[in-house]
Amino acid sequence: MSLIDSEASQKIVRSVSSLSRDLSLDCVVEGVETEDQLNMLTEMGCNLIQGYIYSRPLKAIDVQPFLDQQVRTDVAAVG
């Protein structure tokens, strides 16, 4: 069952996110795949997120070109 459909999962994520903030710890949410999940997690206060929503796993040699493209995309969106 997905985060979107599971109240129990949502409670767990909120609790872990709150606990990590209270302890001044970074908490990375992994496995985010959809815009709905990303929006929900952002609303819960999660700010470190990774998953297929951003990219499939990359070979080491492909990481820098991927990051370079992201910077160009972000700059173009702002400008």
N, CA, C, O and CB atoms as a CASP TS submission, in Angstrom:
PFRMAT TS
TARGET T0000
AUTHOR 0000-0000-0000
METHOD Language model
MODEL 1
PARENT N/A
ATOM      1  N   MET     1       0.854  -1.178   0.000  1.00  0.00           N
ATOM      2  CA  MET     1       0.000   0.000   0.000  1.00  0.00           C
ATOM      3  C   MET     1       0.898   1.238   0.000  1.00  0.00           C
ATOM      4  O   MET     1       1.924   1.268   0.679  1.00  0.00           O
ATOM      5  CB  MET     1      -0.971   0.000   1.232  1.00  0.00           C
ATOM      6  N   SER     2       0.511   2.241  -0.753  1.00  0.00           N
ATOM      7  CA  SER     2       1.353   3.428  -0.900  1.00  0.00           C
ATOM      8  C   SER     2       1.128   4.421   0.239  1.00  0.00           C
ATOM      9  O   SER     2       0.150   4.346   0.983  1.00  0.00           O
ATOM     10  CB  SER     2       1.080   4.104  -2.243  1.00  0.00           C
ATOM     11  N   LEU     3       2.055   5.331   0.340  1.00  0.00           N
ATOM     12  CA  LEU     3       1.966   6.394   1.340  1.00  0.00           C
ATOM     13  C   LEU     3       0.670   7.175   1.196  1.00  0.00           C
ATOM     14  O   LEU     3       0.037   7.529   2.190  1.00  0.00           O
ATOM     15  CB  LEU     3       3.160   7.339   1.224  1.00  0.00           C
ATOM     16  N   ILE     4       0.281   7.437  -0.029  1.00  0.00           N
ATOM     17  CA  ILE     4      -0.924   8.229  -0.297  1.00  0.00           C
ATOM     18  C   ILE     4      -2.163   7.546   0.267  1.00  0.00           C
ATOM     19  O   ILE     4      -3.073   8.219   0.749  1.00  0.00           O
ATOM     20  CB  ILE     4      -1.091   8.458  -1.805  1.00  0.00           C
ATOM     21  N   ASP     5      -2.208   6.215   0.212  1.00  0.00           N
ATOM     22  CA  ASP     5      -3.395   5.466   0.610  1.00  0.00           C
ATOM     23  C   ASP     5      -3.369   4.946   2.042  1.00  0.00           C
ATOM     24  O   ASP     5      -4.377   4.436   2.531  1.00  0.00           O
ATOM     25  CB  ASP     5      -3.579   4.325  -0.309  1.00  0.00           C
ATOM     26  N   SER     6      -2.240   5.067   2.713  1.00  0.00           N
ATOM     27  CA  SER     6      -2.105   4.433   4.016  1.00  0.00           C
ATOM     28  C   SER     6      -1.941   5.463   5.135  1.00  0.00           C
ATOM     29  O   SER     6      -0.906   6.119   5.252  1.00  0.00           O
ATOM     30  CB  SER     6      -0.923   3.481   4.009  1.00  0.00           C
ATOM     31  N   GLU     7      -2.973   5.584   5.942  1.00  0.00           N
ATOM     32  CA  GLU     7      -2.913   6.510   7.072  1.00  0.00           C
ATOM     33  C   GLU     7      -1.822   6.104   8.058  1.00  0.00           C
ATOM     34  O   GLU     7      -1.163   6.963   8.645  1.00  0.00           O
ATOM     35  CB  GLU     7      -4.268   6.572   7.784  1.00  0.00           C
ATOM     36  N   ALA     8      -1.629   4.805   8.240  1.00  0.00           N
ATOM     37  CA  ALA     8      -0.586   4.328   9.148  1.00  0.00           C
ATOM     38  C   ALA     8       0.799   4.741   8.640  1.00  0.00           C
ATOM     39  O   ALA     8       1.642   5.183   9.420  1.00  0.00           O
ATOM     40  CB  ALA     8      -0.664   2.793   9.303  1.00  0.00           C
ATOM     41  N   SER     9       1.028   4.597   7.337  1.00  0.00           N
ATOM     42  CA  SER     9       2.313   5.013   6.754  1.00  0.00           C
ATOM     43  C   SER     9       2.520   6.511   6.916  1.00  0.00           C
ATOM     44  O   SER     9       3.630   6.957   7.209  1.00  0.00           O
ATOM     45  CB  SER     9       2.383   4.630   5.263  1.00  0.00           C
ATOM     46  N   GLN    10       1.486   7.272   6.731  1.00  0.00           N
ATOM     47  CA  GLN    10       1.576   8.730   6.889  1.00  0.00           C
ATOM     48  C   GLN    10       1.943   9.096   8.330  1.00  0.00           C
ATOM     49  O   GLN    10       2.749   9.998   8.555  1.00  0.00           O
ATOM     50  CB  GLN    10       0.238   9.403   6.491  1.00  0.00           C
ATOM     51  N   LYS    11       1.360   8.408   9.289  1.00  0.00           N
ATOM     52  CA  LYS    11       1.674   8.669  10.694  1.00  0.00           C
ATOM     53  C   LYS    11       3.133   8.340  11.003  1.00  0.00           C
ATOM     54  O   LYS    11       3.798   9.064  11.744  1.00  0.00           O
ATOM     55  CB  LYS    11       0.747   7.858  11.607  1.00  0.00           C
ATOM     56  N   ILE    12       3.618   7.251  10.434  1.00  0.00           N
ATOM     57  CA  ILE    12       5.016   6.867  10.652  1.00  0.00           C
ATOM     58  C   ILE    12       5.944   7.924  10.079  1.00  0.00           C
ATOM     59  O   ILE    12       6.895   8.342  10.738  1.00  0.00           O
ATOM     60  CB  ILE    12       5.314   5.491  10.018  1.00  0.00           C
ATOM     61  N   VAL    13       5.674   8.357   8.855  1.00  0.00           N
ATOM     62  CA  VAL    13       6.526   9.362   8.214  1.00  0.00           C
ATOM     63  C   VAL    13       6.494  10.666   9.005  1.00  0.00           C
ATOM     64  O   VAL    13       7.542  11.268   9.240  1.00  0.00           O
ATOM     65  CB  VAL    13       6.077   9.610   6.756  1.00  0.00           C
ATOM     66  N   ARG    14       5.314  11.109   9.418  1.00  0.00           N
ATOM     67  CA  ARG    14       5.223  12.339  10.221  1.00  0.00           C
ATOM     68  C   ARG    14       6.021  12.211  11.515  1.00  0.00           C
ATOM     69  O   ARG    14       6.728  13.140  11.905  1.00  0.00           O
ATOM     70  CB  ARG    14       3.753  12.665  10.542  1.00  0.00           C
ATOM     71  N   SER    15       5.910  11.069  12.176  1.00  0.00           N
ATOM     72  CA  SER    15       6.613  10.851  13.446  1.00  0.00           C
ATOM     73  C   SER    15       8.125  10.860  13.266  1.00  0.00           C
ATOM     74  O   SER    15       8.838  11.510  14.030  1.00  0.00           O
ATOM     75  CB  SER    15       6.179   9.529  14.069  1.00  0.00           C
ATOM     76  N   VAL    16       8.612  10.151  12.270  1.00  0.00           N
ATOM     77  CA  VAL    16      10.058  10.103  12.031  1.00  0.00           C
ATOM     78  C   VAL    16      10.574  11.473  11.612  1.00  0.00           C
ATOM     79  O   VAL    16      11.641  11.899  12.053  1.00  0.00           O
ATOM     80  CB  VAL    16      10.398   9.054  10.951  1.00  0.00           C
ATOM     81  N   SER    17       9.826  12.154  10.774  1.00  0.00           N
ATOM     82  CA  SER    17      10.222  13.493  10.335  1.00  0.00           C
ATOM     83  C   SER    17      10.274  14.458  11.515  1.00  0.00           C
ATOM     84  O   SER    17      11.223  15.231  11.649  1.00  0.00           O
ATOM     85  CB  SER    17       9.250  14.017   9.267  1.00  0.00           C
ATOM     86  N   SER    18       9.269  14.412  12.356  1.00  0.00           N
ATOM     87  CA  SER    18       9.224  15.277  13.538  1.00  0.00           C
ATOM     88  C   SER    18      10.365  14.959  14.500  1.00  0.00           C
ATOM     89  O   SER    18      11.026  15.863  15.012  1.00  0.00           O
ATOM     90  CB  SER    18       7.879  15.128  14.255  1.00  0.00           C
ATOM     91  N   LEU    19      10.588  13.678  14.738  1.00  0.00           N
ATOM     92  CA  LEU    19      11.660  13.260  15.636  1.00  0.00           C
ATOM     93  C   LEU    19      13.020  13.720  15.114  1.00  0.00           C
ATOM     94  O   LEU    19      13.843  14.218  15.882  1.00  0.00           O
ATOM     95  CB  LEU    19      11.647  11.736  15.809  1.00  0.00           C
ATOM     96  N   SER    20      13.256  13.557  13.828  1.00  0.00           N
ATOM     97  CA  SER    20      14.552  13.966  13.265  1.00  0.00           C
ATOM     98  C   SER    20      14.745  15.477  13.384  1.00  0.00           C
ATOM     99  O   SER    20      15.849  15.934  13.683  1.00  0.00           O
ATOM    100  CB  SER    20      14.660  13.535  11.785  1.00  0.00           C
ATOM    101  N   ARG    21      13.690  16.255  13.155  1.00  0.00           N
ATOM    102  CA  ARG    21      13.796  17.714  13.330  1.00  0.00           C
ATOM    103  C   ARG    21      14.075  18.066  14.783  1.00  0.00           C
ATOM    104  O   ARG    21      14.934  18.901  15.066  1.00  0.00           O
ATOM    105  CB  ARG    21      12.506  18.415  12.860  1.00  0.00           C
ATOM    106  N   ASP    22      13.356  17.436  15.704  1.00  0.00           N
ATOM    107  CA  ASP    22      13.539  17.718  17.133  1.00  0.00           C
ATOM    108  C   ASP    22      14.951  17.406  17.597  1.00  0.00           C
ATOM    109  O   ASP    22      15.468  18.059  18.504  1.00  0.00           O
ATOM    110  CB  ASP    22      12.544  16.920  17.960  1.00  0.00           C
ATOM    111  N   LEU    23      15.580  16.409  16.979  1.00  0.00           N
ATOM    112  CA  LEU    23      16.937  16.007  17.347  1.00  0.00           C
ATOM    113  C   LEU    23      18.001  16.657  16.458  1.00  0.00           C
ATOM    114  O   LEU    23      19.186  16.339  16.563  1.00  0.00           O
ATOM    115  CB  LEU    23      17.063  14.496  17.273  1.00  0.00           C
ATOM    116  N   SER    24      17.568  17.568  15.585  1.00  0.00           N
ATOM    117  CA  SER    24      18.469  18.253  14.641  1.00  0.00           C
ATOM    118  C   SER    24      19.247  17.267  13.776  1.00  0.00           C
ATOM    119  O   SER    24      20.440  17.440  13.526  1.00  0.00           O
ATOM    120  CB  SER    24      19.447  19.149  15.401  1.00  0.00           C
ATOM    121  N   LEU    25      18.548  16.236  13.327  1.00  0.00           N
ATOM    122  CA  LEU    25      19.140  15.226  12.465  1.00  0.00           C
ATOM    123  C   LEU    25      18.562  15.347  11.059  1.00  0.00           C
ATOM    124  O   LEU    25      17.400  15.715  10.884  1.00  0.00           O
ATOM    125  CB  LEU    25      18.901  13.810  13.033  1.00  0.00           C
ATOM    126  N   ASP    26      19.381  15.035  10.064  1.00  0.00           N
ATOM    127  CA  ASP    26      18.883  14.962   8.701  1.00  0.00           C
ATOM    128  C   ASP    26      18.168  13.633   8.513  1.00  0.00           C
ATOM    129  O   ASP    26      18.590  12.606   9.044  1.00  0.00           O
ATOM    130  CB  ASP    26      20.034  15.126   7.673  1.00  0.00           C
ATOM    131  N   CYS    27      17.095  13.663   7.760  1.00  0.00           N
ATOM    132  CA  CYS    27      16.326  12.458   7.469  1.00  0.00           C
ATOM    133  C   CYS    27      16.004  12.464   5.981  1.00  0.00           C
ATOM    134  O   CYS    27      15.317  13.361   5.494  1.00  0.00           O
ATOM    135  CB  CYS    27      15.017  12.383   8.338  1.00  0.00           C
ATOM    136  N   VAL    28      16.496  11.472   5.265  1.00  0.00           N
ATOM    137  CA  VAL    28      16.266  11.373   3.825  1.00  0.00           C
ATOM    138  C   VAL    28      15.133  10.383   3.574  1.00  0.00           C
ATOM    139  O   VAL    28      15.192   9.231   4.003  1.00  0.00           O
ATOM    140  CB  VAL    28      17.565  10.935   3.074  1.00  0.00           C
ATOM    141  N   VAL    29      14.109  10.845   2.878  1.00  0.00           N
ATOM    142  CA  VAL    29      13.005   9.970   2.479  1.00  0.00           C
ATOM    143  C   VAL    29      13.384   9.347   1.144  1.00  0.00           C
ATOM    144  O   VAL    29      13.638  10.056   0.170  1.00  0.00           O
ATOM    145  CB  VAL    29      11.637  10.757   2.381  1.00  0.00           C
ATOM    146  N   GLU    30      13.420   8.041   1.101  1.00  0.00           N
ATOM    147  CA  GLU    30      13.821   7.320  -0.109  1.00  0.00           C
ATOM    148  C   GLU    30      12.609   6.684  -0.784  1.00  0.00           C
ATOM    149  O   GLU    30      11.582   6.433  -0.153  1.00  0.00           O
ATOM    150  CB  GLU    30      14.869   6.243   0.226  1.00  0.00           C
ATOM    151  N   GLY    31      12.755   6.436  -2.057  1.00  0.00           N
ATOM    152  CA  GLY    31      11.730   5.697  -2.788  1.00  0.00           C
ATOM    153  C   GLY    31      10.564   6.533  -3.275  1.00  0.00           C
ATOM    154  O   GLY    31       9.501   5.991  -3.578  1.00  0.00           O
ATOM    155  N   VAL    32      10.741   7.835  -3.355  1.00  0.00           N
ATOM    156  CA  VAL    32       9.659   8.705  -3.819  1.00  0.00           C
ATOM    157  C   VAL    32       9.560   8.586  -5.338  1.00  0.00           C
ATOM    158  O   VAL    32      10.542   8.782  -6.054  1.00  0.00           O
ATOM    159  CB  VAL    32       9.901  10.196  -3.386  1.00  0.00           C
ATOM    160  N   GLU    33       8.372   8.264  -5.813  1.00  0.00           N
ATOM    161  CA  GLU    33       8.184   8.003  -7.244  1.00  0.00           C
ATOM    162  C   GLU    33       7.183   8.924  -7.919  1.00  0.00           C
ATOM    163  O   GLU    33       7.252   9.105  -9.135  1.00  0.00           O
ATOM    164  CB  GLU    33       7.746   6.595  -7.439  1.00  0.00           C
ATOM    165  N   THR    34       6.255   9.513  -7.171  1.00  0.00           N
ATOM    166  CA  THR    34       5.194  10.296  -7.809  1.00  0.00           C
ATOM    167  C   THR    34       5.148  11.721  -7.262  1.00  0.00           C
ATOM    168  O   THR    34       5.645  12.016  -6.175  1.00  0.00           O
ATOM    169  CB  THR    34       3.837   9.616  -7.607  1.00  0.00           C
ATOM    170  N   GLU    35       4.535  12.584  -8.056  1.00  0.00           N
ATOM    171  CA  GLU    35       4.343  13.983  -7.655  1.00  0.00           C
ATOM    172  C   GLU    35       3.450  14.071  -6.414  1.00  0.00           C
ATOM    173  O   GLU    35       3.678  14.915  -5.548  1.00  0.00           O
ATOM    174  CB  GLU    35       3.725  14.800  -8.816  1.00  0.00           C
ATOM    175  N   ASP    36       2.435  13.206  -6.323  1.00  0.00           N
ATOM    176  CA  ASP    36       1.556  13.195  -5.145  1.00  0.00           C
ATOM    177  C   ASP    36       2.335  12.854  -3.876  1.00  0.00           C
ATOM    178  O   ASP    36       2.141  13.481  -2.835  1.00  0.00           O
ATOM    179  CB  ASP    36       0.408  12.189  -5.341  1.00  0.00           C
ATOM    180  N   GLN    37       3.218  11.857  -3.967  1.00  0.00           N
ATOM    181  CA  GLN    37       4.053  11.513  -2.809  1.00  0.00           C
ATOM    182  C   GLN    37       4.949  12.684  -2.439  1.00  0.00           C
ATOM    183  O   GLN    37       5.065  13.038  -1.265  1.00  0.00           O
ATOM    184  CB  GLN    37       4.908  10.258  -3.100  1.00  0.00           C
ATOM    185  N   LEU    38       5.579  13.282  -3.435  1.00  0.00           N
ATOM    186  CA  LEU    38       6.471  14.422  -3.186  1.00  0.00           C
ATOM    187  C   LEU    38       5.722  15.559  -2.508  1.00  0.00           C
ATOM    188  O   LEU    38       6.219  16.136  -1.541  1.00  0.00           O
ATOM    189  CB  LEU    38       7.098  14.915  -4.499  1.00  0.00           C
ATOM    190  N   ASN    39       4.542  15.887  -2.998  1.00  0.00           N
ATOM    191  CA  ASN    39       3.751  16.964  -2.407  1.00  0.00           C
ATOM    192  C   ASN    39       3.374  16.656  -0.961  1.00  0.00           C
ATOM    193  O   ASN    39       3.470  17.519  -0.089  1.00  0.00           O
ATOM    194  CB  ASN    39       2.492  17.207  -3.233  1.00  0.00           C
ATOM    195  N   MET    40       2.943  15.416  -0.715  1.00  0.00           N
ATOM    196  CA  MET    40       2.557  15.027   0.641  1.00  0.00           C
ATOM    197  C   MET    40       3.755  15.117   1.592  1.00  0.00           C
ATOM    198  O   MET    40       3.638  15.635   2.702  1.00  0.00           O
ATOM    199  CB  MET    40       1.977  13.597   0.646  1.00  0.00           C
ATOM    200  N   LEU    41       4.894  14.611   1.149  1.00  0.00           N
ATOM    201  CA  LEU    41       6.090  14.623   1.993  1.00  0.00           C
ATOM    202  C   LEU    41       6.559  16.053   2.268  1.00  0.00           C
ATOM    203  O   LEU    41       6.984  16.369   3.380  1.00  0.00           O
ATOM    204  CB  LEU    41       7.218  13.819   1.329  1.00  0.00           C
ATOM    205  N   THR    42       6.480  16.901   1.267  1.00  0.00           N
ATOM    206  CA  THR    42       6.856  18.302   1.453  1.00  0.00           C
ATOM    207  C   THR    42       5.937  18.965   2.474  1.00  0.00           C
ATOM    208  O   THR    42       6.399  19.715   3.334  1.00  0.00           O
ATOM    209  CB  THR    42       6.803  19.062   0.110  1.00  0.00           C
ATOM    210  N   GLU    43       4.644  18.691   2.383  1.00  0.00           N
ATOM    211  CA  GLU    43       3.686  19.232   3.353  1.00  0.00           C
ATOM    212  C   GLU    43       3.964  18.721   4.766  1.00  0.00           C
ATOM    213  O   GLU    43       3.678  19.411   5.745  1.00  0.00           O
ATOM    214  CB  GLU    43       2.257  18.870   2.942  1.00  0.00           C
ATOM    215  N   MET    44       4.522  17.510   4.873  1.00  0.00           N
ATOM    216  CA  MET    44       4.862  16.935   6.178  1.00  0.00           C
ATOM    217  C   MET    44       6.163  17.519   6.732  1.00  0.00           C
ATOM    218  O   MET    44       6.540  17.239   7.870  1.00  0.00           O
ATOM    219  CB  MET    44       4.982  15.414   6.069  1.00  0.00           C
ATOM    220  N   GLY    45       6.841  18.326   5.925  1.00  0.00           N
ATOM    221  CA  GLY    45       8.081  18.933   6.388  1.00  0.00           C
ATOM    222  C   GLY    45       9.336  18.175   5.993  1.00  0.00           C
ATOM    223  O   GLY    45      10.425  18.494   6.472  1.00  0.00           O
ATOM    224  N   CYS    46       9.205  17.182   5.131  1.00  0.00           N
ATOM    225  CA  CYS    46      10.370  16.437   4.660  1.00  0.00           C
ATOM    226  C   CYS    46      11.059  17.263   3.576  1.00  0.00           C
ATOM    227  O   CYS    46      10.425  17.673   2.603  1.00  0.00           O
ATOM    228  CB  CYS    46       9.962  15.021   4.119  1.00  0.00           C
ATOM    229  N   ASN    47      12.351  17.502   3.747  1.00  0.00           N
ATOM    230  CA  ASN    47      13.043  18.333   2.768  1.00  0.00           C
ATOM    231  C   ASN    47      14.231  17.644   2.099  1.00  0.00           C
ATOM    232  O   ASN    47      14.872  18.236   1.230  1.00  0.00           O
ATOM    233  CB  ASN    47      13.511  19.586   3.427  1.00  0.00           C
ATOM    234  N   LEU    48      14.530  16.428   2.480  1.00  0.00           N
ATOM    235  CA  LEU    48      15.574  15.643   1.817  1.00  0.00           C
ATOM    236  C   LEU    48      14.912  14.395   1.234  1.00  0.00           C
ATOM    237  O   LEU    48      14.533  13.474   1.958  1.00  0.00           O
ATOM    238  CB  LEU    48      16.740  15.260   2.818  1.00  0.00           C
ATOM    239  N   ILE    49      14.785  14.391  -0.075  1.00  0.00           N
ATOM    240  CA  ILE    49      13.999  13.354  -0.743  1.00  0.00           C
ATOM    241  C   ILE    49      14.789  12.807  -1.919  1.00  0.00           C
ATOM    242  O   ILE    49      15.436  13.558  -2.649  1.00  0.00           O
ATOM    243  CB  ILE    49      12.629  13.905  -1.215  1.00  0.00           C
ATOM    244  N   GLN    50      14.732  11.495  -2.095  1.00  0.00           N
ATOM    245  CA  GLN    50      15.343  10.892  -3.275  1.00  0.00           C
ATOM    246  C   GLN    50      14.426   9.809  -3.802  1.00  0.00           C
ATOM    247  O   GLN    50      13.583   9.278  -3.079  1.00  0.00           O
ATOM    248  CB  GLN    50      16.745  10.316  -2.951  1.00  0.00           C
ATOM    249  N   GLY    51      14.601   9.499  -5.050  1.00  0.00           N
ATOM    250  CA  GLY    51      13.803   8.442  -5.637  1.00  0.00           C
ATOM    251  C   GLY    51      13.674   8.608  -7.129  1.00  0.00           C
ATOM    252  O   GLY    51      14.249   9.520  -7.723  1.00  0.00           O
ATOM    253  N   TYR    52      12.910   7.714  -7.729  1.00  0.00           N
ATOM    254  CA  TYR    52      12.727   7.702  -9.175  1.00  0.00           C
ATOM    255  C   TYR    52      12.088   8.986  -9.690  1.00  0.00           C
ATOM    256  O   TYR    52      12.194   9.293 -10.878  1.00  0.00           O
ATOM    257  CB  TYR    52      11.882   6.517  -9.577  1.00  0.00           C
ATOM    258  N   ILE    53      11.426   9.742  -8.814  1.00  0.00           N
ATOM    259  CA  ILE    53      10.838  11.001  -9.264  1.00  0.00           C
ATOM    260  C   ILE    53      11.909  11.932  -9.820  1.00  0.00           C
ATOM    261  O   ILE    53      11.628  12.766 -10.681  1.00  0.00           O
ATOM    262  CB  ILE    53      10.090  11.684  -8.114  1.00  0.00           C
ATOM    263  N   TYR    54      13.131  11.788  -9.326  1.00  0.00           N
ATOM    264  CA  TYR    54      14.238  12.616  -9.802  1.00  0.00           C
ATOM    265  C   TYR    54      15.069  11.898 -10.850  1.00  0.00           C
ATOM    266  O   TYR    54      15.443  12.492 -11.862  1.00  0.00           O
ATOM    267  CB  TYR    54      15.122  13.029  -8.641  1.00  0.00           C
ATOM    268  N   SER    55      15.361  10.626 -10.618  1.00  0.00           N
ATOM    269  CA  SER    55      16.190   9.885 -11.563  1.00  0.00           C
ATOM    270  C   SER    55      16.220   8.405 -11.188  1.00  0.00           C
ATOM    271  O   SER    55      16.119   8.038 -10.017  1.00  0.00           O
ATOM    272  CB  SER    55      17.621  10.463 -11.600  1.00  0.00           C
ATOM    273  N   ARG    56      16.358   7.588 -12.188  1.00  0.00           N
ATOM    274  CA  ARG    56      16.691   6.178 -11.970  1.00  0.00           C
ATOM    275  C   ARG    56      18.145   6.126 -11.524  1.00  0.00           C
ATOM    276  O   ARG    56      18.870   7.103 -11.711  1.00  0.00           O
ATOM    277  CB  ARG    56      16.453   5.307 -13.272  1.00  0.00           C
ATOM    278  N   PRO    57      18.592   5.027 -10.946  1.00  0.00           N
ATOM    279  CA  PRO    57      20.011   4.922 -10.580  1.00  0.00           C
ATOM    280  C   PRO    57      20.897   5.161 -11.801  1.00  0.00           C
ATOM    281  O   PRO    57      20.581   4.736 -12.912  1.00  0.00           O
ATOM    282  CB  PRO    57      20.314   3.534  -9.963  1.00  0.00           C
ATOM    283  N   LEU    58      22.006   5.848 -11.567  1.00  0.00           N
ATOM    284  CA  LEU    58      22.937   6.178 -12.638  1.00  0.00           C
ATOM    285  C   LEU    58      24.289   5.524 -12.405  1.00  0.00           C
ATOM    286  O   LEU    58      24.688   5.293 -11.264  1.00  0.00           O
ATOM    287  CB  LEU    58      23.099   7.688 -12.757  1.00  0.00           C
ATOM    288  N   LYS    59      24.985   5.230 -13.486  1.00  0.00           N
ATOM    289  CA  LYS    59      26.372   4.813 -13.378  1.00  0.00           C
ATOM    290  C   LYS    59      27.182   6.027 -12.943  1.00  0.00           C
ATOM    291  O   LYS    59      26.810   7.161 -13.244  1.00  0.00           O
ATOM    292  CB  LYS    59      26.904   4.220 -14.730  1.00  0.00           C
ATOM    293  N   ALA    60      28.274   5.801 -12.245  1.00  0.00           N
ATOM    294  CA  ALA    60      29.096   6.890 -11.735  1.00  0.00           C
ATOM    295  C   ALA    60      29.491   7.868 -12.838  1.00  0.00           C
ATOM    296  O   ALA    60      29.495   9.080 -12.621  1.00  0.00           O
ATOM    297  CB  ALA    60      30.340   6.334 -11.067  1.00  0.00           C
ATOM    298  N   ILE    61      29.814   7.360 -13.988  1.00  0.00           N
ATOM    299  CA  ILE    61      30.249   8.216 -15.096  1.00  0.00           C
ATOM    300  C   ILE    61      29.124   9.136 -15.595  1.00  0.00           C
ATOM    301  O   ILE    61      29.399  10.162 -16.217  1.00  0.00           O
ATOM    302  CB  ILE    61      30.760   7.351 -16.248  1.00  0.00           C
ATOM    303  N   ASP    62      27.868   8.777 -15.330  1.00  0.00           N
ATOM    304  CA  ASP    62      26.726   9.551 -15.799  1.00  0.00           C
ATOM    305  C   ASP    62      26.227  10.582 -14.789  1.00  0.00           C
ATOM    306  O   ASP    62      25.360  11.391 -15.119  1.00  0.00           O
ATOM    307  CB  ASP    62      25.610   8.625 -16.150  1.00  0.00           C
ATOM    308  N   VAL    63      26.752  10.570 -13.577  1.00  0.00           N
ATOM    309  CA  VAL    63      26.249  11.468 -12.531  1.00  0.00           C
ATOM    310  C   VAL    63      26.538  12.930 -12.853  1.00  0.00           C
ATOM    311  O   VAL    63      25.632  13.761 -12.792  1.00  0.00           O
ATOM    312  CB  VAL    63      26.865  11.105 -11.183  1.00  0.00           C
ATOM    313  N   GLN    64      27.779  13.259 -13.192  1.00  0.00           N
ATOM    314  CA  GLN    64      28.113  14.665 -13.437  1.00  0.00           C
ATOM    315  C   GLN    64      27.325  15.260 -14.599  1.00  0.00           C
ATOM    316  O   GLN    64      26.796  16.362 -14.456  1.00  0.00           O
ATOM    317  CB  GLN    64      29.596  14.803 -13.708  1.00  0.00           C
ATOM    318  N   PRO    65      27.222  14.578 -15.749  1.00  0.00           N
ATOM    319  CA  PRO    65      26.380  15.136 -16.816  1.00  0.00           C
ATOM    320  C   PRO    65      24.919  15.323 -16.380  1.00  0.00           C
ATOM    321  O   PRO    65      24.281  16.300 -16.771  1.00  0.00           O
ATOM    322  CB  PRO    65      26.433  14.228 -18.042  1.00  0.00           C
ATOM    323  N   PHE    66      24.390  14.403 -15.579  1.00  0.00           N
ATOM    324  CA  PHE    66      23.027  14.537 -15.069  1.00  0.00           C
ATOM    325  C   PHE    66      22.899  15.793 -14.202  1.00  0.00           C
ATOM    326  O   PHE    66      21.952  16.564 -14.355  1.00  0.00           O
ATOM    327  CB  PHE    66      22.628  13.283 -14.261  1.00  0.00           C
ATOM    328  N   LEU    67      23.851  15.991 -13.297  1.00  0.00           N
ATOM    329  CA  LEU    67      23.823  17.169 -12.428  1.00  0.00           C
ATOM    330  C   LEU    67      23.986  18.455 -13.230  1.00  0.00           C
ATOM    331  O   LEU    67      23.320  19.451 -12.950  1.00  0.00           O
ATOM    332  CB  LEU    67      24.921  17.073 -11.368  1.00  0.00           C
ATOM    333  N   ASP    68      24.866  18.437 -14.223  1.00  0.00           N
ATOM    334  CA  ASP    68      25.040  19.614 -15.073  1.00  0.00           C
ATOM    335  C   ASP    68      23.743  19.968 -15.783  1.00  0.00           C
ATOM    336  O   ASP    68      23.397  21.144 -15.895  1.00  0.00           O
ATOM    337  CB  ASP    68      26.152  19.376 -16.098  1.00  0.00           C
ATOM    338  N   GLN    69      23.028  18.966 -16.260  1.00  0.00           N
ATOM    339  CA  GLN    69      21.750  19.206 -16.938  1.00  0.00           C
ATOM    340  C   GLN    69      20.722  19.765 -15.963  1.00  0.00           C
ATOM    341  O   GLN    69      19.931  20.632 -16.333  1.00  0.00           O
ATOM    342  CB  GLN    69      21.223  17.908 -17.579  1.00  0.00           C
ATOM    343  N   GLN    70      20.721  19.282 -14.724  1.00  0.00           N
ATOM    344  CA  GLN    70      19.775  19.781 -13.723  1.00  0.00           C
ATOM    345  C   GLN    70      20.023  21.250 -13.439  1.00  0.00           C
ATOM    346  O   GLN    70      19.074  22.024 -13.314  1.00  0.00           O
ATOM    347  CB  GLN    70      19.879  18.968 -12.425  1.00  0.00           C
ATOM    348  N   VAL    71      21.273  21.642 -13.337  1.00  0.00           N
ATOM    349  CA  VAL    71      21.612  23.045 -13.071  1.00  0.00           C
ATOM    350  C   VAL    71      21.122  23.913 -14.224  1.00  0.00           C
ATOM    351  O   VAL    71      20.540  24.973 -13.994  1.00  0.00           O
ATOM    352  CB  VAL    71      23.146  23.222 -12.869  1.00  0.00           C
ATOM    353  N   ARG    72      21.349  23.478 -15.461  1.00  0.00           N
ATOM    354  CA  ARG    72      20.888  24.251 -16.610  1.00  0.00           C
ATOM    355  C   ARG    72      19.370  24.349 -16.611  1.00  0.00           C
ATOM    356  O   ARG    72      18.825  25.408 -16.923  1.00  0.00           O
ATOM    357  CB  ARG    72      21.381  23.621 -17.920  1.00  0.00           C
ATOM    358  N   THR    73      18.682  23.277 -16.272  1.00  0.00           N
ATOM    359  CA  THR    73      17.224  23.283 -16.233  1.00  0.00           C
ATOM    360  C   THR    73      16.721  24.228 -15.147  1.00  0.00           C
ATOM    361  O   THR    73      15.797  25.008 -15.380  1.00  0.00           O
ATOM    362  CB  THR    73      16.685  21.864 -15.995  1.00  0.00           C
ATOM    363  N   ASP    74      17.330  24.158 -13.954  1.00  0.00           N
ATOM    364  CA  ASP    74      16.910  25.038 -12.852  1.00  0.00           C
ATOM    365  C   ASP    74      17.146  26.505 -13.187  1.00  0.00           C
ATOM    366  O   ASP    74      16.295  27.347 -12.901  1.00  0.00           O
ATOM    367  CB  ASP    74      17.657  24.676 -11.564  1.00  0.00           C
ATOM    368  N   VAL    75      18.278  26.819 -13.784  1.00  0.00           N
ATOM    369  CA  VAL    75      18.579  28.198 -14.154  1.00  0.00           C
ATOM    370  C   VAL    75      17.608  28.676 -15.223  1.00  0.00           C
ATOM    371  O   VAL    75      17.122  29.806 -15.160  1.00  0.00           O
ATOM    372  CB  VAL    75      20.030  28.326 -14.650  1.00  0.00           C
ATOM    373  N   ALA    76      17.326  27.841 -16.189  1.00  0.00           N
ATOM    374  CA  ALA    76      16.382  28.214 -17.252  1.00  0.00           C
ATOM    375  C   ALA    76      14.988  28.459 -16.680  1.00  0.00           C
ATOM    376  O   ALA    76      14.282  29.356 -17.141  1.00  0.00           O
ATOM    377  CB  ALA    76      16.325  27.116 -18.335  1.00  0.00           C
ATOM    378  N   ALA    77      14.585  27.676 -15.687  1.00  0.00           N
ATOM    379  CA  ALA    77      13.264  27.845 -15.080  1.00  0.00           C
ATOM    380  C   ALA    77      13.170  29.153 -14.315  1.00  0.00           C
ATOM    381  O   ALA    77      12.106  29.770 -14.273  1.00  0.00           O
ATOM    382  CB  ALA    77      12.951  26.680 -14.152  1.00  0.00           C
ATOM    383  N   VAL    78      14.267  29.581 -13.712  1.00  0.00           N
ATOM    384  CA  VAL    78      14.273  30.834 -12.953  1.00  0.00           C
ATOM    385  C   VAL    78      14.320  32.032 -13.882  1.00  0.00           C
ATOM    386  O   VAL    78      13.651  33.036 -13.642  1.00  0.00           O
ATOM    387  CB  VAL    78      15.459  30.875 -11.990  1.00  0.00           C
ATOM    388  N   GLY    79      15.111  31.928 -14.945  1.00  0.00           N
ATOM    389  CA  GLY    79      15.337  33.049 -15.874  1.00  0.00           C
ATOM    390  C   GLY    79      14.215  33.209 -16.784  1.00  0.00           C
ATOM    391  O   GLY    79      14.231  34.101 -17.632  1.00  0.00           O
TER
END
